[in-house]
Amino acid sequence: MKKSTLEYRMMMEHNRLKIPNSKLLTGSLAGKYPISLDGGRTTIFISDMSKEAEIREKYQQRQDNKLFFFAKKPKV
């Protein structure tokens, strides 16, 4: 016996919402560029390669800040 159309539409498995692509790509490295910092100990991924110098500068400023810095710098 077939279910009525209304009953079929009310079932949860048939009422799935579309998940936005922004949520599906959370944590994905697609379209991102790696930047190695701290002698290769830290790698971050950014989407805009033109901001690499700015990211490196901000990271270095954080490393110089004693409140943020909790480990010894690697000797180069």
Order of alpha helices (4+ residues) and beta strands (2+ residues): alpha-alpha-beta-beta-alpha
